[in-house]
Amino acid sequence: MNGKQSIGCFDCQAHPSSEWCVLDEDELALLNSTKVQKPVEAGSTLFHQGDNCDGIYCLESGLVGIRRLDSAGNTALLRLCSPGDTIGYRSFLLKSEHRTTAEIMMPSIVCFIHRQTVRTLLERNPNLGLRFLDHNVKVATDFEERHFESITFTVKNRFLNLLMVLYERFGHLNENGESVLELPLSRQDIAALIGASPETISRSITRVQDEGLVRFKGRQVVLQDIDELTRQISAS
């Protein structure tokens, strides 16, 4: 655990927003006693596309990217997982190999739940399966929303919208009172998420800086006018 104190399921801040919130006290105690919790550094993986699915993961803190690899070896970032999200459950339910790769995008704490524990909990509490179904519907709905945005939003506004989403999750005010975000994604990953090319993202960055909306310094982003950012996104 690298000297970090393990946090139990009863005290986990991500628990109320996770699928596991439907478990009763005894079921949660079983989960707590069998899970394996560990800190994971950015750049490592939870599983690779094609790996056997031996269980599922719950993200306590940090950020995980879900990637898909094609036959030519090209990879694309499909979506991001936030604290409280369960990862790998679809492969578990389908009894299939993992169809994607789960990459740690920033330092994270994850809990691994072995498949036998998941099976036991699903048998004891059918509401857990319904929560997985709800999660799957949410992912599908988010995908539809992103597809709609790719048709109706300009690349610039899709980019601004993503920056605002990331700021709401990971941003903070610095000592000067500025709204700051340490960008956890590369330009290539940003392009994949919003359906654009990296070259178009570079042009969008230049444009929003020229307009005084955002200031970039490496991966640090200062949102200079959040009200105007929100107005432009809302006007899309």
C-alpha positions as a Markdown table, in Angstrom:
| # | Residue | x | y | z |
|---|---|---|---|---|
| 1 | Met | 0.0 | 0.0 | 0.0 |
| 2 | Asn | 3.1 | 2.3 | -0.2 |
| 3 | Gly | 2.4 | 3.5 | 3.4 |
| 4 | Lys | -1.1 | 4.7 | 2.6 |
| 5 | Gln | -3.9 | 3.7 | 5.0 |
| 6 | Ser | -6.5 | 1.4 | 3.6 |
| 7 | Ile | -10.0 | 2.9 | 3.5 |
| 8 | Gly | -12.9 | 0.6 | 4.2 |
| 9 | Cys | -16.1 | 0.4 | 2.1 |
| 10 | Phe | -18.1 | 1.9 | 5.1 |
| 11 | Asp | -15.9 | 5.0 | 5.0 |
| 12 | Cys | -15.3 | 5.3 | 1.3 |
| 13 | Gln | -16.5 | 8.7 | 0.0 |
| 14 | Ala | -17.2 | 7.2 | -3.5 |
| 15 | His | -19.5 | 4.6 | -2.0 |
| 16 | Pro | -22.8 | 6.6 | -2.1 |
| 17 | Ser | -22.4 | 7.2 | -5.9 |
| 18 | Ser | -21.4 | 3.7 | -6.7 |
| 19 | Glu | -23.4 | 0.6 | -7.7 |
| 20 | Trp | -22.5 | -0.9 | -4.3 |
| 21 | Cys | -24.6 | 1.7 | -2.4 |
| 22 | Val | -27.6 | -0.8 | -2.5 |
| 23 | Leu | -25.8 | -3.4 | -0.4 |
| 24 | Asp | -27.0 | -3.9 | 3.2 |
| 25 | Glu | -24.6 | -3.9 | 6.1 |
| 26 | Asp | -23.8 | -7.6 | 6.0 |
| 27 | Glu | -23.3 | -7.5 | 2.2 |
| 28 | Leu | -21.1 | -4.5 | 2.5 |
| 29 | Ala | -19.0 | -6.2 | 5.2 |
| 30 | Leu | -18.5 | -9.1 | 2.8 |
| 31 | Leu | -17.3 | -6.7 | 0.0 |
| 32 | Asn | -15.1 | -4.9 | 2.5 |
| 33 | Ser | -13.4 | -8.1 | 3.7 |
| 34 | Thr | -12.7 | -9.6 | 0.3 |
| 35 | Lys | -11.8 | -6.5 | -1.9 |
| 36 | Val | -8.2 | -5.7 | -2.7 |
| 37 | Gln | -7.4 | -2.0 | -2.5 |
| 38 | Lys | -4.3 | -0.5 | -4.0 |
| 39 | Pro | -2.9 | 2.9 | -5.1 |
| 40 | Val | -2.0 | 2.9 | -8.8 |
| 41 | Glu | 0.3 | 5.3 | -10.6 |
| 42 | Ala | -0.6 | 7.2 | -13.8 |
| 43 | Gly | 0.4 | 5.4 | -17.0 |
| 44 | Ser | -0.2 | 1.9 | -15.6 |
| 45 | Thr | -3.2 | -0.3 | -16.5 |
| 46 | Leu | -5.9 | -2.3 | -14.7 |
| 47 | Phe | -6.3 | -4.7 | -17.6 |
| 48 | His | -5.6 | -4.9 | -21.3 |
| 49 | Gln | -8.0 | -5.6 | -24.1 |
| 50 | Gly | -8.1 | -9.4 | -24.5 |
| 51 | Asp | -7.3 | -10.2 | -20.9 |
| 52 | Asn | -9.4 | -12.7 | -19.0 |
| 53 | Cys | -12.0 | -11.0 | -16.7 |
| 54 | Asp | -11.3 | -12.3 | -13.2 |
| 55 | Gly | -13.4 | -9.7 | -11.5 |
| 56 | Ile | -14.3 | -6.0 | -11.5 |
| 57 | Tyr | -12.8 | -2.7 | -10.2 |
| 58 | Cys | -14.3 | 0.2 | -8.3 |
| 59 | Leu | -12.5 | 3.5 | -8.6 |
| 60 | Glu | -12.2 | 5.2 | -5.2 |
| 61 | Ser | -10.2 | 8.2 | -6.4 |
| 62 | Gly | -8.4 | 9.4 | -9.5 |
| 63 | Leu | -9.2 | 9.0 | -13.2 |
| 64 | Val | -9.2 | 6.0 | -15.5 |
| 65 | Gly | -9.5 | 6.1 | -19.3 |
| 66 | Ile | -11.1 | 3.3 | -21.3 |
| 67 | Arg | -9.3 | 2.6 | -24.6 |
| 68 | Arg | -10.1 | 0.5 | -27.6 |
| 69 | Leu | -7.4 | -1.0 | -29.9 |
| 70 | Asp | -8.1 | -1.7 | -33.5 |
| 71 | Ser | -6.5 | -4.5 | -35.7 |
| 72 | Ala | -3.9 | -2.0 | -37.0 |
| 73 | Gly | -2.7 | -1.2 | -33.5 |
| 74 | Asn | -4.3 | 2.2 | -33.3 |
| 75 | Thr | -5.8 | 3.2 | -30.0 |
| 76 | Ala | -8.6 | 5.6 | -29.1 |
| 77 | Leu | -9.8 | 6.9 | -25.8 |
| 78 | Leu | -13.6 | 6.1 | -25.5 |
| 79 | Arg | -14.6 | 7.5 | -22.1 |
| 80 | Leu | -13.4 | 8.5 | -18.7 |
| 81 | Cys | -14.2 | 6.9 | -15.4 |
| 82 | Ser | -14.5 | 8.9 | -12.2 |
| 83 | Pro | -14.6 | 8.0 | -8.5 |
| 84 | Gly | -17.5 | 5.7 | -7.7 |
| 85 | Asp | -17.5 | 4.2 | -11.2 |
| 86 | Thr | -17.3 | 0.4 | -11.6 |
| 87 | Ile | -14.9 | -0.8 | -14.3 |
| 88 | Gly | -15.0 | -4.1 | -16.2 |
| 89 | Tyr | -18.5 | -5.1 | -15.2 |
| 90 | Arg | -19.8 | -5.6 | -18.7 |
| 91 | Ser | -17.1 | -8.2 | -19.5 |
| 92 | Phe | -17.9 | -9.9 | -16.2 |
| 93 | Leu | -21.7 | -10.0 | -17.0 |
| 94 | Leu | -21.0 | -11.2 | -20.6 |
| 95 | Lys | -18.5 | -13.8 | -19.3 |
| 96 | Ser | -16.1 | -12.6 | -22.0 |
| 97 | Glu | -12.6 | -11.3 | -22.2 |
| 98 | His | -12.1 | -7.6 | -21.7 |
| 99 | Arg | -13.0 | -5.7 | -24.9 |
| 100 | Thr | -11.1 | -2.6 | -23.8 |
| 101 | Thr | -8.0 | -1.5 | -21.9 |
| 102 | Ala | -8.4 | 0.5 | -18.6 |
| 103 | Glu | -5.5 | 2.9 | -18.3 |
| 104 | Ile | -4.7 | 5.0 | -15.2 |
| 105 | Met | -4.8 | 8.7 | -16.3 |
| 106 | Met | -3.8 | 10.2 | -13.0 |
| 107 | Pro | -2.7 | 8.7 | -9.6 |
| 108 | Ser | -5.7 | 6.6 | -8.4 |
| 109 | Ile | -6.9 | 4.3 | -5.7 |
| 110 | Val | -8.8 | 1.3 | -7.0 |
| 111 | Cys | -10.5 | -1.7 | -5.4 |
| 112 | Phe | -10.5 | -5.1 | -7.1 |
| 113 | Ile | -13.5 | -7.4 | -6.4 |
| 114 | His | -13.0 | -11.0 | -7.3 |
| 115 | Arg | -15.7 | -12.6 | -9.5 |
| 116 | Gln | -16.8 | -15.0 | -6.9 |
| 117 | Thr | -17.6 | -12.1 | -4.5 |
| 118 | Val | -19.5 | -10.3 | -7.2 |
| 119 | Arg | -21.5 | -13.5 | -8.0 |
| 120 | Thr | -22.4 | -13.9 | -4.3 |
| 121 | Leu | -23.5 | -10.3 | -4.0 |
| 122 | Leu | -25.6 | -10.5 | -7.2 |
| 123 | Glu | -27.3 | -13.6 | -5.9 |
| 124 | Arg | -28.0 | -12.0 | -2.5 |
| 125 | Asn | -29.1 | -8.6 | -3.8 |
| 126 | Pro | -30.8 | -8.4 | -7.2 |
| 127 | Asn | -30.8 | -4.6 | -6.9 |
| 128 | Leu | -27.0 | -4.7 | -7.5 |
| 129 | Gly | -27.6 | -6.1 | -11.0 |
| 130 | Leu | -30.2 | -3.4 | -11.6 |
| 131 | Arg | -27.6 | -0.8 | -10.7 |
| 132 | Phe | -25.2 | -2.3 | -13.2 |
| 133 | Leu | -28.0 | -2.1 | -15.8 |
| 134 | Asp | -28.6 | 1.6 | -14.9 |
| 135 | His | -24.9 | 2.3 | -15.3 |
| 136 | Asn | -24.9 | 0.7 | -18.7 |
| 137 | Val | -27.8 | 2.8 | -19.8 |
| 138 | Lys | -26.1 | 5.9 | -18.5 |
| 139 | Val | -22.9 | 5.1 | -20.5 |
| 140 | Ala | -25.1 | 4.5 | -23.7 |
| 141 | Thr | -26.9 | 7.8 | -23.1 |
| 142 | Asp | -23.6 | 9.6 | -22.6 |
| 143 | Phe | -22.4 | 8.1 | -25.9 |
| 144 | Glu | -25.5 | 9.3 | -27.7 |
| 145 | Glu | -25.1 | 12.8 | -26.2 |
| 146 | Arg | -21.5 | 12.9 | -27.4 |
| 147 | His | -22.6 | 11.8 | -30.9 |
| 148 | Phe | -25.3 | 14.5 | -30.9 |
| 149 | Glu | -22.7 | 17.1 | -29.9 |
| 150 | Ser | -20.3 | 16.0 | -32.6 |
| 151 | Ile | -23.1 | 16.8 | -35.1 |
| 152 | Thr | -24.4 | 20.0 | -33.7 |
| 153 | Phe | -21.6 | 21.6 | -31.8 |
| 154 | Thr | -18.5 | 23.2 | -33.3 |
| 155 | Val | -15.1 | 21.6 | -32.5 |
| 156 | Lys | -14.3 | 24.7 | -30.4 |
| 157 | Asn | -17.4 | 24.4 | -28.3 |
| 158 | Arg | -17.0 | 20.7 | -27.8 |
| 159 | Phe | -13.5 | 21.4 | -26.6 |
| 160 | Leu | -14.7 | 24.1 | -24.2 |
| 161 | Asn | -17.4 | 21.8 | -22.9 |
| 162 | Leu | -14.8 | 19.1 | -22.2 |
| 163 | Leu | -12.6 | 21.6 | -20.4 |
| 164 | Met | -15.5 | 22.7 | -18.2 |
| 165 | Val | -16.4 | 19.1 | -17.3 |
| 166 | Leu | -12.8 | 18.4 | -16.4 |
| 167 | Tyr | -12.5 | 21.6 | -14.4 |
| 168 | Glu | -15.7 | 20.7 | -12.4 |
| 169 | Arg | -14.0 | 17.3 | -11.5 |
| 170 | Phe | -10.4 | 18.3 | -11.0 |
| 171 | Gly | -10.1 | 22.1 | -11.1 |
| 172 | His | -9.2 | 24.5 | -8.2 |
| 173 | Leu | -8.6 | 28.1 | -7.5 |
| 174 | Asn | -4.9 | 29.0 | -7.2 |
| 175 | Glu | -3.4 | 31.6 | -4.9 |
| 176 | Asn | -4.3 | 34.4 | -7.3 |
| 177 | Gly | -8.0 | 33.3 | -7.3 |
| 178 | Glu | -7.7 | 31.9 | -10.9 |
| 179 | Ser | -9.6 | 28.9 | -12.0 |
| 180 | Val | -6.9 | 26.3 | -12.8 |
| 181 | Leu | -7.0 | 22.8 | -14.2 |
| 182 | Glu | -4.0 | 20.4 | -14.5 |
| 183 | Leu | -5.1 | 18.7 | -17.8 |
| 184 | Pro | -4.9 | 14.9 | -17.3 |
| 185 | Leu | -5.3 | 14.2 | -21.0 |
| 186 | Ser | -3.0 | 14.5 | -24.1 |
| 187 | Arg | -4.2 | 16.5 | -27.1 |
| 188 | Gln | -4.6 | 13.2 | -28.9 |
| 189 | Asp | -6.9 | 11.9 | -26.2 |
| 190 | Ile | -8.9 | 15.1 | -26.2 |
| 191 | Ala | -9.4 | 14.8 | -29.9 |
| 192 | Ala | -10.6 | 11.2 | -29.6 |
| 193 | Leu | -13.1 | 12.1 | -26.9 |
| 194 | Ile | -14.7 | 14.9 | -28.9 |
| 195 | Gly | -14.4 | 13.4 | -32.4 |
| 196 | Ala | -11.8 | 15.7 | -33.9 |
| 197 | Ser | -8.2 | 15.5 | -35.1 |
| 198 | Pro | -5.2 | 16.6 | -33.0 |
| 199 | Glu | -4.5 | 19.3 | -35.6 |
| 200 | Thr | -8.0 | 20.7 | -35.1 |
| 201 | Ile | -7.5 | 20.7 | -31.3 |
| 202 | Ser | -4.3 | 22.7 | -31.7 |
| 203 | Arg | -6.1 | 25.3 | -33.8 |
| 204 | Ser | -8.9 | 25.4 | -31.2 |
| 205 | Ile | -6.4 | 26.0 | -28.5 |
| 206 | Thr | -4.9 | 28.9 | -30.4 |
| 207 | Arg | -8.4 | 30.4 | -31.0 |
| 208 | Val | -9.6 | 30.3 | -27.5 |
| 209 | Gln | -6.4 | 31.8 | -26.2 |
| 210 | Asp | -6.6 | 34.6 | -28.8 |
| 211 | Glu | -10.2 | 35.2 | -27.5 |
| 212 | Gly | -8.9 | 35.5 | -23.9 |
| 213 | Leu | -11.1 | 32.6 | -22.7 |
| 214 | Val | -8.4 | 30.2 | -21.7 |
| 215 | Arg | -4.6 | 30.3 | -21.1 |
| 216 | Phe | -2.4 | 27.3 | -21.6 |
| 217 | Lys | 1.0 | 26.6 | -20.1 |
| 218 | Gly | 2.0 | 23.0 | -20.9 |
| 219 | Arg | -0.8 | 21.0 | -19.3 |
| 220 | Gln | -1.9 | 23.7 | -16.9 |
| 221 | Val | -5.0 | 25.5 | -18.1 |
| 222 | Val | -6.3 | 28.7 | -16.6 |
| 223 | Leu | -10.0 | 29.3 | -17.4 |
| 224 | Gln | -10.0 | 33.1 | -17.6 |
| 225 | Asp | -13.7 | 33.8 | -18.1 |
| 226 | Ile | -15.9 | 30.9 | -16.9 |
| 227 | Asp | -19.1 | 33.0 | -17.4 |
| 228 | Glu | -18.3 | 33.6 | -21.1 |
| 229 | Leu | -17.2 | 29.9 | -21.5 |
| 230 | Thr | -20.6 | 28.8 | -20.1 |
| 231 | Arg | -22.5 | 31.3 | -22.3 |
| 232 | Gln | -20.8 | 30.1 | -25.5 |
| 233 | Ile | -21.4 | 26.4 | -24.7 |
| 234 | Ser | -25.0 | 27.1 | -23.8 |
| 235 | Ala | -25.5 | 29.0 | -27.1 |
| 236 | Ser | -24.3 | 26.0 | -29.2 |
